Amino acid sequence: MAIASGRLLIAALRWLPKGLLSRAAGRVAALRLPQPLQRWEIELFARAVGADFAEMRDPLESFPSLQAFFTRHLKPGMRPIDPDPAALVAPCDGYWGEAGVIACGRLLQVKGRSYSVAALLRDDDAARTLEGGAYATFYLAPQSYHRFHAPCAMRVEQAQRVPGELWPVNRAGLEGVADLFAVNERVWVRAAIEPSGAPLFLVPVGATMVGKVRVDFDELPTRSRRGLEPPRRYDPPVRYDKGAEWGRFEFGSSIVLLAAPGALRLDAQPAGSPLRLGTRIGALHS
């Protein structure tokens, strides 16, 4: 039944204006309602998806819109960052997707489906430098904390917004849409791991009903009407300590992590395993 429903959803979305639907959802989420009604809307949503009220820094009545609730902050200390200098940590809350080694220029989307690194990054040279390196996909759920953080100390050197589709990033989308992560709208960020300088790519990917992906170091919002622009270079690079926030989803979606060979080791978990920001997910190589 679930498989059939998923196929029907993908078939329907092939005919529907996914971008228009997502923009409309973003506008609805950003609506500011009278305070009692606004609090009721947010509390209803939070309880429906299972958000943890005890973790929120701010009270429900302080959020001016549902969108503001999506990008809520956590109380200080709720996500301690593994202090080991060699530890690679989870960049977000959510759960594991596929993870492994980049082979023949491809990543695993889901069992039986792979996609191209070069297509994901729109860069053949970058894809070649990543051959044999580690990769992982992390998914955020509706109840998740929607901000993402640095998995290690790093220097952001380049970034690019890549326009695209907005297919759902769920089981139906993963199994029903070829090259999903290389088709959906996304932002890729190239960083240098500190202190080794090894290349690390982080790719927040949009999805159906995801309003925008925002990064803190530049104006690169998704859902812009602008077409593909050249990658932006940062000189000097923008430095982030391990665990520092560098962006957010204005709804949930996914992040793809790709590292050069020899840069790090991932302690990959089975797809669907819980993921908690700041916990150790691997180790950096010196």
C-alpha positions in Angstrom: 0.0 0.0 0.0 2.8 2.5 1.0 4.7 1.7 -2.3 1.6 2.2 -4.4 0.8 5.5 -2.6 4.4 6.7 -3.2 4.2 6.0 -6.9 0.9 7.8 -7.1 2.4 10.8 -5.3 5.3 11.0 -7.8 3.0 10.5 -10.7 0.8 13.4 -9.5 3.8 15.7 -8.9 5.0 15.2 -12.5 2.0 17.2 -13.6 1.8 19.7 -10.7 3.8 23.0 -10.5 6.1 22.0 -7.7 7.9 25.4 -7.6 4.6 27.3 -7.4 3.3 24.9 -4.7 6.4 25.4 -2.6 6.4 29.2 -2.9 2.7 29.2 -1.9 3.5 26.9 1.1 6.4 29.3 2.1 4.0 32.3 2.0 1.4 30.5 4.1 4.1 29.5 6.6 5.3 33.1 6.8 1.8 34.5 7.5 1.5 36.4 10.8 -1.7 35.6 12.5 -3.2 37.2 15.6 -1.2 36.0 18.6 -3.6 33.5 20.2 -4.4 31.9 16.8 -0.7 31.9 15.8 0.2 30.1 19.0 -2.5 27.5 18.4 -1.3 26.9 14.8 2.3 26.4 15.9 1.4 24.2 18.9 -0.9 22.1 16.7 1.9 21.6 14.1 4.5 20.9 16.8 2.4 18.2 18.5 1.4 16.7 15.2 5.1 16.2 14.1 6.5 15.4 17.5 8.7 18.4 18.1 10.3 18.5 21.6 9.0 21.6 23.4 11.6 21.1 26.2 14.5 21.8 23.8 13.2 25.1 22.5 15.0 28.3 23.5 12.0 30.5 23.0 8.4 30.1 24.2 5.7 29.3 21.6 4.1 32.6 21.9 7.3 34.4 20.8 7.2 33.0 17.3 5.6 35.5 14.8 4.9 32.8 12.2 5.1 29.1 11.5 8.2 29.7 9.4 9.9 31.3 12.4 9.1 28.2 14.4 10.7 26.0 11.7 14.0 27.9 12.2 13.8 27.9 16.0 16.9 27.9 18.2 17.7 25.3 20.8 18.4 26.0 24.5 22.1 26.5 25.1 23.8 23.1 25.8 21.1 21.0 24.2 23.6 19.7 21.6 27.0 19.3 23.1 29.7 19.1 20.4 32.2 16.2 20.7 35.4 17.9 22.0 37.9 15.5 20.5 39.9 17.5 17.9 39.9 14.5 15.6 36.1 13.9 15.8 33.9 14.5 12.8 30.4 15.4 14.1 26.9 15.3 12.8 26.0 18.6 11.1 22.3 18.4 11.9 19.5 16.5 13.6 17.7 13.9 11.6 18.6 10.5 10.4 21.2 8.7 8.2 20.7 8.1 4.5 23.1 6.2 2.3 26.8 6.5 3.1 30.0 4.9 1.7 32.9 5.5 -0.8 32.6 7.5 -4.0 33.2 5.0 -6.8 33.3 5.6 -10.6 32.1 9.2 -9.9 28.9 8.1 -8.3 27.0 8.1 -5.0 24.2 5.8 -3.8 20.8 7.5 -3.7 19.0 4.5 -2.5 19.6 0.7 -3.0 19.5 0.2 -6.8 19.8 3.9 -7.7 23.0 6.0 -8.0 23.7 9.5 -9.3 26.7 11.4 -10.5 29.0 13.6 -8.3 29.7 15.8 -11.3 26.0 16.4 -11.9 25.4 17.2 -8.2 28.2 19.8 -8.1 28.1 20.8 -11.8 31.9 20.4 -11.8 33.8 17.6 -13.5 37.1 18.6 -12.0 35.7 18.6 -8.4 34.2 15.2 -9.0 37.6 13.8 -10.0 39.3 15.1 -6.9 36.6 13.3 -4.8 36.9 9.9 -6.4 37.5 7.3 -3.7 36.5 9.7 -0.9 33.8 9.2 1.7 30.2 10.5 1.4 27.0 10.5 3.5 23.5 11.8 3.2 21.6 13.2 6.2 17.8 13.7 6.3 15.9 16.2 8.4 12.4 15.4 9.5 9.5 17.9 10.1 10.1 17.7 13.9 13.9 18.3 13.5 15.9 21.3 14.5 16.3 22.9 11.1 19.7 24.7 11.4 22.9 23.0 10.2 26.4 23.3 11.6 30.0 22.7 10.7 31.0 19.0 11.1 34.6 20.0 11.8 36.7 23.2 11.9 36.6 24.4 8.3 37.2 27.3 5.9 34.5 28.0 3.3 36.3 28.8 0.0 33.5 28.6 -2.6 29.7 28.2 -2.9 27.1 28.1 -5.6 23.3 28.0 -5.8 22.1 25.5 -8.4 18.5 26.0 -9.6 16.5 22.9 -10.1 13.3 20.9 -9.3 11.6 20.4 -6.0 10.9 16.7 -5.8 10.1 15.3 -2.3 13.2 13.9 -0.6 11.5 10.9 1.0 11.2 7.2 0.2 8.8 7.9 -2.7 11.2 10.5 -4.2 14.3 8.4 -3.6 12.8 5.4 -5.3 10.8 7.2 -8.0 12.9 10.1 -9.2 16.2 9.3 -11.0 19.2 11.5 -9.9 17.1 13.2 -7.3 19.8 15.1 -5.5 21.4 16.2 -8.8 18.0 17.4 -10.1 16.6 19.3 -7.1 17.5 22.9 -6.3 20.5 23.0 -4.0 23.5 25.0 -2.7 26.9 23.4 -2.6 29.7 24.7 -0.4 33.4 23.8 -0.8 35.4 24.1 2.3 38.9 23.2 3.5 39.1 21.0 6.6 41.4 22.4 9.3 44.2 21.9 9.8 44.8 19.4 6.9 43.3 21.6 4.2 41.6 18.6 2.6 38.5 19.4 0.4 35.1 19.0 2.0 31.8 19.6 0.1 28.5 20.2 2.0 25.3 20.3 -0.2 22.0 21.3 1.4 19.3 20.1 -1.0 15.8 21.6 -1.3 12.6 19.6 -1.6 8.9 19.9 -2.2 7.4 22.5 0.2 10.9 23.6 1.2 10.8 27.4 1.1 14.4 28.3 1.1 17.9 27.1 2.0 19.9 29.9 3.5 23.6 30.2 4.4 25.0 32.7 6.9 28.0 33.8 5.0 26.3 35.0 1.8 23.0 35.8 0.1 22.4 32.5 -1.8 18.8 31.7 -1.1 17.1 29.0 -3.1 13.7 29.6 -4.8 15.2 32.8 -6.5 14.1 33.5 -10.1 17.8 34.0 -11.1 19.4 31.3 -13.2 22.6 29.5 -12.6 25.4 31.9 -11.7 29.2 31.2 -11.5 30.5 29.9 -8.2 31.3 32.6 -5.6 34.8 32.6 -4.2 35.7 33.9 -0.7 39.0 35.6 -0.1 39.8 35.4 2.7 37.8 32.2 3.3 35.1 32.2 5.9 36.2 30.2 8.9 33.9 28.1 11.1 34.7 26.2 14.3 33.5 22.7 14.7 29.8 22.8 15.7 29.3 26.5 14.6 26.0 27.2 12.8 26.4 28.2 9.1 22.9 27.8 7.6 19.3 26.7 7.9 16.3 25.2 6.0 13.0 27.0 6.1 11.4 23.6 6.2 13.3 20.3 6.3 15.3 18.5 3.7 18.7 16.9 3.4 22.4 17.5 3.4 25.0 15.6 1.3 28.6 15.5 2.7 31.5 14.6 0.4 35.2 14.4 1.3 38.4 13.9 -0.7 40.1 10.5 -0.3 42.1 10.3 2.8 40.5 13.3 4.5 38.3 11.4 6.9 36.7 8.2 8.0 33.0 7.9 8.4 31.5 5.6 11.1 28.4 5.1 8.8 25.2 3.8 10.3 22.4 2.0 8.5 20.0 4.2 6.6 17.2 5.4 8.9 19.4 5.4 12.0 18.8 8.5 14.2 21.3 11.4 13.9 21.9 14.0 16.6 23.8 17.2 16.0 27.3 17.3 17.5 27.7 13.6 18.1 30.7 11.8 16.6 30.1 10.3 13.2 33.7 9.6 12.2 37.3 10.9 12.4 39.5 13.3 10.6 42.8 12.2 9.2 45.8 14.4 9.8 
